[in-house]
Amino acid sequence: MVLLLVNQSNMLTNYSAEDIERIIDTFYSPTSLLSVLQRQEFNNILENLQYSSSAWGFSWKLLNITKSNSVQFFGAVALCNKISKNLSELDDNQIQQLFQQLIQRLIFYISINSKQITTKLTIALSHLILHMIPDKWNNGLTPIITLFTQSQNEFLIQHPEKGHLIALNVLTLLPEEFSRLTVSKSQRSSIRLELEKEFPTVLNYLQYIISTYSQTDILSKVFACLSKWLEFGISILKIELLFDYLFNSLMNENLFNDASECLLVIFTSPDALKYPTTFSRLLPYVLQLETLLDQCILTGNKEKAEYVTKLITQFGENLAQLIVQNTQSQNFCRLIMKCTDMKGQYPIEETCSELTLNFWHALKEEVTSSDEVKAYLEFVRPYFEHLIEILITKGQISEQENIFSSEDKDSFRSYRASIADTMMCMYDVLNTRAMEILANHLLISIEQNQSWQRQESILHLIGAGSEYMQSEDNPILPHIFSLIPKLSFSNNRIINTTLTVLGQYSSWLSTHSDILQNCVHLCINALSNGDLIRSASIALKELIKENRIYMSKYLNDIFPIMKNVLENVHVQSDDRIRCICIIGYILSAHPSKTVLEYLNVLLTPEVNKLINYLAETGDHQNITIRKENICTTLNFISVLITSFGYYGDQTDEEQQSNTNTSEVLCCVLRDLDPIFHMILKQYADDVQITEKICEILSRTVTILRESSSSILNTFLQLLQSMGPNILHSEFLNFVRNTLLMFSSQTDSSVYHLFLAVLQKFGCLFNEEWLKNHVDIAEDVANFFAQIIKKLPNIVRSCPNEAFVLLIEFMNKGIQLHEQGTLKSISTLSCNFIEYTKSNQRAADLFQQNGLEFIRILLQCIGGASPRHLIESLFLPLFTLSKTYIQWATHWVQQCLNDPNFPTPSAKRHHREALLKILSSERTSRSSFKDHINTFALACRETTTKEDIS
C-alpha cells in the first residue's frame, strides 16, 4: 500500500490521514527496509504534505494520543508550518476556530507532559497570535495571559503553575518568533509596534510571577522571557526596576545560570551606551559581584567563578567607552585586574584570567581612538603598566607541565597567544615604556637568578613587540639584547623562545652588527640540537635575508653543520628545506668559484642518489618509494636554486651579484641536464616528477630572465622529452614565463613552444577528457587567456585549426559546473572575443561558430547551469555585446525566436528586455549582469515576490 502511495506523490490531496500515518510510521521505523530512493521519495512526500491545503485537516487527526509519537509530532509540525506560512488560506471564522482548537490541544499535551509536542504547539500558537495582531486581535496580550492563568479548564484549575508556564512560554516566543515571520514590511512594522506597546503588560505579569511564585522552573522562564524581549529591542530603561531582583538572583544557586544569561543580554545590549545614567546604576551592582567571585574561589567552584568573571568582563567590554569617561570606574578596572591576576596556573587551577583579556583590548581601543587621548591615558596608564607585570607571571610555563593533558597544553598554548596579543596592545598604547618595563624585569630576573620560566615569559612578550619596536633609535633594544648572553639557558624552551625573538627582530639586528655577532653564534650552536633546529633555522634564515653580506662571513661555520643536518634522515622536511634556503642565501654573496665548490659538495651526493634510484628495480611498493625519493631530491635542487637566486634581481650596487647568479645557475643546469634526461627516459609520462623538473626550469628562467637565453635550447629539449599527456600547471608556467621573456625574439623555437602546447592540448581535448580533468582545463584556460591578452603577436601566427580548437574549448568548457574552471574559461572567452578585433582570420572563424557559442551560453544561463554560476556566465555575452553588437543581437535573436528556448518560462517581455540591453551601447557591466540575472530567474520559473524582509 505504501509503495503505491509513493507513485502518487504528485497527488497530495488524495492522501487520507491513515495513508499519511502509514507513510510516517514506515519512514521512521527502525526496522524499515526502504531503499535510499524510496526514503528520498517518502521524505519529499512528507515535506510537501506539511504545506499542502489538506494539512489543515489531517494535522488534527494525527494529533491523537492513540497514534505513535512520530505521527503526533508530524501533525504538530505540519500545523505549525501551515500557520506560519499559509494562514491566509483561512477566513476569520476558521482562524478563530483554529485558535480555540490549538489552545485546547496545547493544554491537553502539557497535561500529559509531552514536552516535544507542547513546544511545537506553543510555537504554532505564537505564530498565530503574531499573524492575528493587530487586525484580527486588538485586545492586547492581557487576554492571552488570562486565557491560561484564569482558565476554567479542570487541569489548569488543579495545576495553576502549568497555566503560567504556558503563558510565559508564549510571551517568550512572541519576540523570538517575530524575526522568523514571512510578512510584508508594512505588516511587520504594525506587529512590531503592537508588541512594543504591549511590553508593559508583559513586565507587569513578570513582576506578578516574581512576587507570587518561588518554583525554579517558573522563575527561570521569567529570565528567558525578559532576555527575548531585550533582544527584540526593548530598551533597558524599561527594566531598571528589575535590576535588584536580577542581581540578587545570582545568589540563588538554582537561578544563577538563568539570571546570568539575562544579565549578559543586558550588558551586551546595543543601546546600553546611549544611557550613561543606566551605566552608573549598573556599576555598583557589578562591583558587588566581587564578593560572589571571592566566594567561588574560596569554595573552589571554578565553573561559577568563570561565569561571574564573564559577567564582569562583558559589562566592561561593551561599555568601555563609558568606563574611560567615568572617574568612578577605577574600582571596576581594579576588579578586572584582580580577575586577570587570578591565582593559580591556567588552565589547571583557574580559567578566569583569559576571559578578561578582551576587556583590555577594548579599553585600549577606546583610549587610542578618542580625541582626549592624553587625559584618558593618564587614567589607564597605571593599570596598563601593572597589566604587563601580570602578563609576565600568567604567561610562565608551568614547572609541572609534564602533568598537563594534551588538551591542557593546547589551551595553554592558545592562552599564551592571547597574552602576546594583549601585549601588542600595550606596545601600541605605551610605546617604549612597555618595553622598558620588560627590560627592567629581565634585568631583575638575571640579577636575582630567577627561574628560566620567568625569563622565557619576558622574552615571549618582548617578541610580541617586534612589529612596533624596530625603529633604529629605540633606546631599550640594545640593553635587552646585551642581556641575552646572561640568560639561564638551562632548558630548550627558553632557547627556542630566544631564537624566535632573534628572528622577529632580524630587521633591527641587521643594522647593529656588534650585537648580531652574539646572536649568530647562538643560532649556529642550536642547529646541532634536534629539538632546536626549527627555531634556529627560522631565526638564521631571517637574519641572513636581512643582512646577507655581513652574514656571508659565517659560511665556514654554518656549512658543515647544515650539511650534517641535511644528511640526518630524522630531520623534518620543512626544517630541511629551510636549511637549504640558508645555504643558498649565504652562497649568493660569494664569488662564483666559491659557490660552485660548495654547490658541488651539496649536489654531488644528490645526483648520485638520483642515479641509484633510477637503477633500482622492484615491486610496485618499491617503485612508489623510488618515485617519492626522486621527487624529494628534485625538490632539494629546486629550493637550492630558488634560494641562491633570491637576490638575483638586485640592481645597481649588487649588479656583480647578478652576474654571479647567472654564471653559476647556467653552469649548474648544464651539469644537471644529462641527469634530467635520464629521469625523463623512465618517467616522461609521470605527472609528479615532470612537475618537479618543470618547476626547476621555470624558477631558473624567472630568476635569470634574459640571461637564461644561453641555456634556453637545453630547457626546450627537456620539454620535448616529456610525454604527450604532460600538460600540468608547472609545464604551462614554464612555457608562459619563457614566452613572456623571449617573445620579442625572432627565434622560431619560442613560437614552436606555444605550438607544442596547442598540439598537446589538441590531442588530449574531448568532452570526456574535459569532464575528468577540470583542474587541468582550468590551468590551460588561464594559460591561453594570458597569452592571448599579453602576447597577441605569438597568437597571430597560429593556424586556423588552433583558433577552431580554442572556440571548441570555449563551447565545451562554458558548460562545466566547477566555479573556478568556469571563471577561467569565461575569461578566456572574453579575451579571445576581444582579440578577434585585431585578427581577421580569427574573427571570420568566430563569426562562423559564434551562433553555437551563444546558443550554449544562453542554455547555461537559462537553467542548464546552477544559478550561482551566472557571475561568470554573463561576462562573455557582455564582452560580445561591446565588441560585436550586431553579431550579439542577431545571434541572440535567432536563439530566442524559439518560444521554448532556453525554457518556456521566459516570456516575451523577458526576451525583449534581454535584446534591448544587448543593443544598448552605454550599459554598465553591473547593470548588464542584473538584467542577465533577471532573465535567468525568469527561465527558472522564479517570480519576484514582495520584499518581506
N, C-alpha and C positions, 0 to 999 in steps of 0.2 A: 504493500500500500504506500509506504513512504517513498520508495523509488519511483512510483508512478507520480507522486506529488512533485518530485524533483523535475520531471519532464514537463510539468505545468507551471514552471517558475515564472512565466510571463503572465500568468492569470491569477494575480494575488487576491483578487476579490472572491475567488472561488474556494478559498481555504476556510473551512469551518474551525471553530475553536478546538475541536477534537483533533483535526488534522494538524493544527499548529502544535498542540500539546505533544502529539506523537513525534513530530519533527524535533522539537526541543529535547524530549527525553532521549531520542536516538542520538542526537548530536552530542549531548553532554554525558551520555552513558560511558562509564569507564570500560565497559566490555564491548563497546561499539566496534563493528568490523568494517566501517565505512572506508572507502579508498580516499586518497588525497583529493581526487577530482570531486568525489561525492561530498566530502566535507566542505570544499570550496563552494559547491552549489548550495548546500544547506545554509552555509554562512551568508551567502548572497540573498537567499530567500528570507532568512530571519532579519537581516539588515533592512531589506525593502519593506518587510511586513511592519516594522516599527513605525514607518512613516506613511503607511497605506491608509486609505479612508476607513477601512474595516477595523483599524486598531482601536477606534473609539468603542467598538462593541466587544471585540474579543478580549481586550485588556481586563475588563471586569470579570469575565468568565474564568480567566486564568488566575485572577487574584482570589483564589478559593483555597481554604486550608486543607482540602482533600487532595489538592494537586501536589506534585513534587516541588521542592524548594526552587529548582531551576525554572520550572514553569511559572511559579508565582513571581519570581524575580523578573522574568522576562515581561510579564504583564505589567509590573511596576515601571520597568524601563520604557516600555512602549508608551504607556500613559504619560510618563514624564516627557518623552520626546515629542509626542503629539501636542502637548500643552505648550511646550517651549517653541515649537516650530510652526504648528498648524492650527492654532486656536481660532483663526479667522474662519475656519470651516464650520464653526458652530454659531447659532444665533444666541441672543441674550438669554432666552429661556433655557436653552441647552447648557449654557455656561453656568447659570445659577444651579441647575440640576447637578452638573458636574461638580460644582463647589461643595454641595451638600454630600454627595456620594463620597467624594475624596476625604472629607472630614470624618465621616463615619468609618471608612475603611482604615484611615490612619489611626484613629482611636482603637480600633479592633486590634491592629497589628502591634501597637505599643502595649496593649493589654496582655498579649501572648509573648511579649519580649522578643519580637522578631526584628533585630536591630538593622539588618541589611535592607529589608524591605521598608521598614519605618523611615530610614534615611532617604531612600529614593522617593517615597511618597511625600516626605516633608519638602524635598527639593521641588517636586511637582506642584505642591500647594504654593510654595514661594513664587514660582514662575506664574502660576495662575493669578495670584494677588497682584504681582507686578504688571501683568497684562491688563488687569481689570482697573487699576488706578490710573488716573483719577476719574476716567469717563464712566466706567461700569461699577466703580466702587468709590464713592466720595465721602465715606463715613470715617475715614482715617483708620489708624491701627488699633484704636481702643476696642472696637467690636471684635477684632481678631483675638486680642488678648482675652476679652471677656468670654468669647466663644469656648475657650478651653479651660479658663480658670473659674468660670461660674456656670459650667455646663450641668445639665440635668442628667447627663449620661451616668448610669449606675456605677461604672468602673471609675470614672473620674471623681464622683462624689466620695467613693471609698478611698481613692488614692489621689488627693488633690495635687500632690507634688508632681504626678505624671502630667497633669494638665499644664503646670508651669514649665515643665521640661519641653513639652510640645511648643508652647508659646515662645519660650526662649530660643529654641531651635529655629523656629520660623523667623523671629526677629533677627537672628544671627545670619540666616541665609538671605534675607532680603537685600542687604547691601552687597553681599558677596556675589549673588547670582545676577545682580544688576549689570555687572561687566560682561556677562555672557548673553545678554538679551540681543535678539536679532529684530530690532525695530528701527523705524526711521529716526532721523536726527531730531525732528520736532517732538516725536513721541518720547524719545529717550530724555529729552530736556524736560518735558512735562512730568515724567516719572521721577526724575532726579529732584525736581522742585518739591514734589509731593512728599518724597522720603525725607528731604531736609526739613520740611515743615513739620513732619511727624516725629522728629527726633526727641523733642521734649516729652512726648508721650512715652517713648522708649526709655528715656532717662528716669522718668518718674516710676515706671514699672521696675526698673533695675534697682532703684533705691528701696522700693517696697520689698523686693526679694531680699535685699541685703539686711533690712531691718527685721524681717519676719523669719527667715529660714537660716539654718546652720548646717544643713546637709552639704557635704563637699561636692556631690555630683551636681547639685543645683547651683551652688555658688561658683563653681568652675565655669558654668555656662555664662555667668554674668561677665566674666573677664573676656571670654571668647566673643561674646556679643559686642562688648564695648570696643574690642580690637577691630572688628569688622566695620563698625560704623566710623571709627577713626580712619581706617584705610580707605573707606568710601569718600572721605573728605570732610567729615565733621570737624570743626575747629576744636583744638584742645582747650580753648577758653570755656567751652560749654561743659567741660567735665572737671573743671578745677575743684568743684565741691567734693569730688570723689578721691582727690589726691591722698587725703588722710587714710581712707579705707584701703586704697591700693597699696600704700607703703606698709601699713600695719599688717596687711595680709601676708607680707613676706615673712612675718614672724610665725605664721601658721604653717607648720610642716606640710599639711595636706594641700594648702592653697599656693605654696611657694612657686611652683613651676608655672601655674596659670597666671598668677599675678605678675611674675617676671616677664612672661611673654607680652602681657598687656602693656607693661611699663616700657618695654623695648619699642613697641609700636609708638608710644607717646614720644619717646626720646628721639626716634628717627623720623618723626612726622615732618614733612616738607615745610609746613608753615610754622614750625617751632621758633625759627629765627625772627619771625615777624613780631613776636611778643616778648620783648626783654623783661617785662614785669613778670610774665609767667616763668621765665628762666630764673628770676630772682626768687620766686615762690618755690620752685622745684629744688633749687640748690641746697637749702637746709636739709630737705628730705634725703637727698643723695649723700650728703656728708654724714648723715646718721647711719648710712649703710656700713660705715667703718666698724661700728660695734658688732653688726652681724658678721662681717668679714672676720673680725678677731675671734668671734665665737666659733666659726667654721674651722679656722686654723687651729684653735685650741683643741677642738674635738677631732681633728684630722679628717674632716669632711671635705675632701678635695673637690668633688663634683659640685657641691653647693658653693664653695669658695670661688670656683671658676665662674659660676653663673653670676654671683654678686659682682665679681670683677668685670664681667661682661656688661652688666648694667651700668656700672660706674664709667667704664671707658666709652660705651656707646653714647652716653649722655655727653661726655666731653668731646668726642669726635664730631657729633652732629652740631654741637653748639660752641665749637672752638672760637668762632667769630665773637660771640658774646663773652667768652672767657677772657680774651685779651682786652676787652673793653671794660670789664668789671673788676674794680680794685678789690672786691670781696672774694675773688676767685683764688687767692693764694692758698687757702685751705684745701681747695679742690685739687690744685696742682700738687700739693704735698701728699694728698691721698693717692693720687695716681702714681706718684713717685714711690710711695710705700708699696703699691701693688707691683710696680716694676722691680722693686728691690726685695721681692718676696723671698724669704729664707728657704734654702733648700736647692737641690740640684734638679734642673729641668731635664727631662720630663718625669724623672723618677719620683721626686719628692714634692714638686709643685708644677702646676700647668697654667698659672695665672699671669706670670710676667709677660709672656708672649702676646697676650691679648691687649696689653697696654701700648705696644709699640706704635700701632697705627695712630693713637692719640697724639704722640709726639710729632709724627709726620704732619697731622692736621694742624697742630699748633704752629709748627714751623711755617707751613704754607700761609697761614693767616698773618703771621708776623712779617714775612718777606714780601707778601703781596699788598700789604697795607700802605697807605700814604703816610702813616705815622710809624715808620719802621724803627726809628731811634727810640721813641718813647716805649713802644711795645717790647723792644729788645732789652731795654733796661729791666722790664718786668720779668721776662722769661730767662734772661741770661744765667742767673744763679741756678735755676732748675736744669738748664741745658748742660752747664758745666758739671753739675753733680751727676747728671744722667750719664755722662761719659765714664765717670768712675764706676757707676753701677754696671754699665755695659761691659767693662773690663772684667768685673767679677762674674757676671752671669754668663759670659762667653767662654769661661775657662773650661778646658777639657777635664772631665772628672778623673780623679785618681782611681775610681772604681769602674772605669768604662768597660772593663772586661766582663762585668756582670750585666751590661746592657743587652737587651734583646735586639735583634735586627731592626725591629720596628722602632725601638727607643733610639737607636743610632740614627735612623733616618729622620726621626723627629728632631733630634738634637742638631743634626746637620742643617735641616731647614731653619731651625731656631737661630743658628749662628749666621745663616744668610740674612735673616730678618734683622739681626743685630747689626750686621755690616751695612744694610740699607739704612737703618736708623742713624748709624754713624755718618753716613754720607750726608744726611740732613744736617747733622751738627757741623760738618765741614762747610756746608753751604751757608749756614747762618752765622757761625762763629769764625770762620776762615782760619787763619793761622793760630788763633787762640786754641782751637780744638786740637791741633797738632802739638802745640806747646804743652797742653795738659798730658797728652800721651807720652811725649818725650820726658817730661818730669817723672811720670810713673815708671817709665822704662829705666831711667837712671836710678830711681829709688830701688827698683826690683834687683838691679845689679849690685848696688851698694849694700843692700840688706840680704843679698844672696837668697832672694825669694824663689819660689818653685818655677820650674820651666813652664808649667801650665799657665802661670800668670804672665810670664814674658811672652809666651806664644799668643795669648789672647790680646795683649797690647799690639803685637806685630800684626795680628789679623785686622785690627781696627786701623792701624797705620796704612795697611794695604787698601782699605776701603776708600782712602782719600786720594788715591792716585789720579783720579780724574780732575781733582780740584787743586792739588798742591804742587804741581810740577813746574811752577814758574822758576826761572833761574835765580831770582833774587830771594827765594824762600830761605829765611834765616834759620829755620828749625831743622830742615832735612840734613844738612851737613853734620849737625850734632847727633841726629838719630843714627845715621849710617856709621858714624865714628864709634857708636856703642855696639854695633853688631858683632865685631870680633870678641867682645867681652861677654856675650850671652852664654847661657848654660845649655850647650848643645849635647845634652845627655839623653835626648830622645829624638827619634826620627821625625816625630810630629812637628817639633819646633824648627828643625832643619827644613822640612818641607815648606812650612809657612814662611820662613825666611827667604827661601829660594823663590817662592811665589811673589813676595814683596819686591825682590830684586827685578823680576820680570816686569812687574807692574810699574816700577819706576825707572825702566830702562831708558826712557827718553831723557829724564833728568840726569841720570848717571852718565849718559854719553857726553855730557859737557863738563863732567867732573872726573877726569881720568885718574886723579890722585886717589879718589875713593873707589873708583871702578876696579882698581887692581886687586884690592882685598876681596871684592865681590866675585871676581872671575875665579880666583883660586878656590873659593867655597863651592862654586858650581862644578869646577873640574873635579875636585875631590869627591863630590857627591855622586858623580857619574859611575863610580866604582861600586856603589851600593845599589843593589837591585830595587830596594824599596824607595829609592830617591831618584831613580832615572827619569821618571816622568817630570817631576817638578824641576829637576836640574836641567834637563834638556829644554824645557819650555823657557826657563829663565835665560839660559845661554843663547837660545835662538833669538829671543827678543833683544838681548844685549848686543849680539852680533849684527842684527838688522839695523839697529840704531847707530852703531859705531864700528862699521866693518873694517875700516882701515886700521884703527887702533887695535882691534881685536885680532887682526891677522897675525900679529907677532906671537900669538899663543898657539899657532898651528902645530908646532912640535910638541906642545904639552897636551893638546886636545886630541890630535890624530891617533896616537897609539891607544888611548882609552876608547875612543869611538870605534876603532877597528875591533877591539875586544868585545865591545857592546854588540856590534853588528854580527860578530861570529857566534854570539851567545844565542842558542836556539830558544831559550826561555823568555827572551825579551819580547814584549808585546809589539804588534805590527805598527801601532801608532807611534810608539817610542822609537822604533827602528827608523821609520820614515823621518821623524823629527831629527834624529841624529844624522841621517843622510843630508838633510837640509843644512844643518850646521856646517858640515864639511864643505858642501857646495858654496855656502855664503863666504866662508873663510878663504877657500881657494880662489874665489873670484877676485880677490885683492892681490894675488901673487902673479909673477911673470909666467908666461906660457910654459917655459921649460919646467919650472917647479910644479905647475899644475898638472902637466902631463905625467910627470914622475909619480905624483900621488894618485892620480886617476888610474894609472897603470896598476898600482898596488891594490886599489879597490876593485877595478873592473876585471882584472885577470882571473881571480877566483870565481867571479860571477859568470864569466864567459865559459870557464871550464865546467861549471855546474850545468850550463845550458847544453854543452856538448855531451856531457854524461847523460842528461835527461833524454836527449834525442837518441842516444844509443841504447836506451833501456827498452826491454820488451817485457810483456807480461799480460796478465788477465785484465779484465775490464776495470777492476778496482785500482790496479797499478797505473793503468792509463789515465784514470781520473786524477790520481795523486800527481802523476808526472805533469799533467797539463796545469794543475794548480801551481806546481813548483816553477814551471816555465813562466806563468803569469806573474808570480811573485818576483822573480828575478828581473823580468821586463819592467815591472813597476819600480824596482830599485833603480834601474837605469833611467827611467822616465823622471823620477823625483830628483835624482842627482843632476840631470841635465837642466831641469827647471830651476833648481836652486842655484846652480852655478851661473845660469843665465839671468837670474833675478835682477841683477843690476845692469844687464846688457843694454837697456835703453837709456842709460845715463848719458848725458851730453856734456860738452864744454870741458869742465875741469876733470872729468873722468873719461874723456874720449879714448885715452890709451887703454882703459879697461875694456872699452868696446872692441877695439881691435883684438885684444887678447881673447875675449869671449868667442869671437868669430873664428879665430885661428884654431883655438882648442876644440870647439864643438865640431867644426868641419873635419878635423883630424880624427876625433873620436868616432863620428858617424861613418867615416870611410872605413875605419878599422872594424866597426860593428856590422858593416854591410854584408860581408860573407856569412856571418852567423845568422843574420836575419833571413837570408836566402835559404840557409839550411833549415831554419824553423818553418818557413813557408812551404818548403818542399814537402813537409809532413802535415802541416796544419793550414794549408791555403784556404780551406773552407771553414775553419773554426772561428766562430764569432769572437770569443773571449780573447784569444791570442792575437788575432788580427786587430782587434780594438786596441790592445796594448801597443802594438807596433805602430799603428796609425797615430796613437796618442803621442808617441815619441817623435814621430815625423812632424806632426802638427805643432807641437811645442817648440821644436827646433826652428821651424820656419817663422813662428811668431816671435821668437827671441832674436833670430839673426836678420829677419826681414830681407832686405835686398842682398845682404851678404851671403844668403843661402843659395844664391844662383849657381855657385860653383859645384854644389852637390845636388842640385835640383834633379838632374837626369838620373842620379843614383836613386833618389826617392821615387821617381816615376817608374823606374824598373821594378822597384819593390811593390808598387801598387799593381802593376801588370801581372805580378806573380800571384796575386790574391785571387781566390776563386770567383766565379761569376755570380755567386749568391751573396757576396760580401757587399753590403750597402748600408752599413750601420752609421750611427751618428759620428763616430770618430773618423771613419773614412770620409764622410761628407765634410766634416770640419776641416780636415787636411786639404781636401780639394778646394773648398771655399777660400781658405786662408791663402793658398797658393795662387788661386785665380785673382784674388784681390791684390796680392802683392805684385804679380807679374803680368797682369792682363794687358799692360801697355806694350809689352814686348811683342815683336813680330814672330817670335819663335812658335812654330805650329804645334810644338809639343804641349804648350799650355792650353791651346784650343782643343787639342785632342783629349786632354784631361777632362774637359767638360763633356765632350762626346762620349767618353768612356762611361761617365755616369748615366748619360741618356741611354746608352746601349745596354748597360746592366739593368736599368730600370725597365726598359722596353722588353727585355727577356723575362723579367720577373712578373711584370704587371698583368694582372687579370682580376676579375671580380672576386674570385675565391681567395687569391693571394691578398687582396686588399682587406678583406674582412678578417683574415687571420693574422695580419701584420700591421695593425693600425698604428703601432708605435713607430715602425719604420716609415710608414706612409706619412706620418706627421713630420718626421725628420726630413724626408725627401721634399715634402711640400714647402717646408721652411727654407731648404736649400735653394730650390728653384725660385721661390718668391724673392729671396735676397739677390740671387744672381740676375734675375730679370730687372730688378729695380736698380741695382748698383753697377751692373756690368752689361748694359744693353749691347755694347759692341761685340761681346762674346756670343750673345744670343742671335745677333743679326745674321751670322754665317750659318746658322743651323739649317738643315734640310727641311723640306715641308713635312716629312714624316715625324720630325721632332715636335713640330707645332701641333700636329694631329694627336700625338701621344699626350701632350700636355692638356689639350682640350678634353680628351677621353678621360684623363685622370681627374679633371675638374668635374666632369659629368658623374663619374662613379663616386668620387670622394665626397661630393656635396651631399650624398645620401647617407653617409655614415652618421651614427648617433653618439660617438665619443666626442665630448665637447672640445677637448684640446686639439684633436686631429681635425675636426670640422673647422675650428677657428683658423688653423694653419692653411687648410685648403681654401677657405674663404679669402684669406689674404693673398694666396697665390692667384686666385681667380681675379681679384681686383687688380693686382699688379700686371697680370697678363693682358687684361682688357685695356688698361692704360698704355701698355707697351705697344699694342697693335696700332696706335695712332702714329707711331714712328716707323712702322714696318708694314708695307702694303701687302706683302705675301701673307704675313700673319693675319692681317685684317681680313683679307679675302677668305682665308680658311675659317676664321672665326665667323664671318658672315654666313658661310655655308653651313656651319654647325651650331650657330647661336640659338636657333629656334628650339632645338632639342635641349640645350643647356637651360633655357628659360622654362621649358615645359617641366623639366625635372625640378628646377628650383621652386616653381610655383606649387608643385605637388608636395614638396617638403614643407613649404610654408603653410600649405593648406591642410596639413594633418599627417602626412607620411612620416614626419619627424616630430619628436617631442617639442612641446611649446617653448621650453626654456632655451632651445637652440635658435630661436628667431634672432637672438642677439648677434649671431654670426651669419645667419642665412640672408638677412636683409642687405648686407654690405655689397655683395656682387651686383645685385639689382640696382642699388643706389649708384654704384660706380658706373654701371652701364648707362643709366639714365643721364648721367653727367657727361659721359664720353660719346655715346651714340644715341641721342634722344629719339631719333626716328626709328632706329632698329628696335630699341627697347619698347616703344609704344606699339609698333607694328607686331612684334613677336608676342607681346602680352595680349594684345587684342585678338590675335589668331587663337591663342590658347583659351581665352575667356569667352569666345563665341560659343563654345560648347557649354550649355547651361549646367551640365553635370560636372564641369571641371573647375577647380580641383575637387569640389564636392557640391552637391545640390544646395547645400545650406547657404552658400554665398549668393545673396540676391542681387538683383540688377543694380541697386544703388551702391552696393559694396564694390561691384566690378567697376562701375563708373567712377567711384571715388579713387580706386587704385590707378586707373588710367589717367585721371586728372592730375594726381600727384606725380606720376611718371613724366607727364608732358610739361610740368612746371619747371622753369629754369632756375627759380630762386628758392627752391625748397631746401631747408636746412637738413642736415643729417638726422638730428633728433626728431624733427617733425616727420621726416620720411619714415623713420623707424616706428613712430607712433601709428602712422597710417597702416604700415605693414602688420603691426600687432593687431589693429582693429580688424583688418582683413582676415588674419589668421584666426582670430576669435570667432568671426562670422562663419568661417569654414568649419570650425569645430563645434558648431551649434551652441556657442556660448552667447547668451544675451546679456546686455548690460542691465543691471538691476539698480534700484535706488540705493544710494550710498547709505548704508545702515551703520556705519562705524561712528 
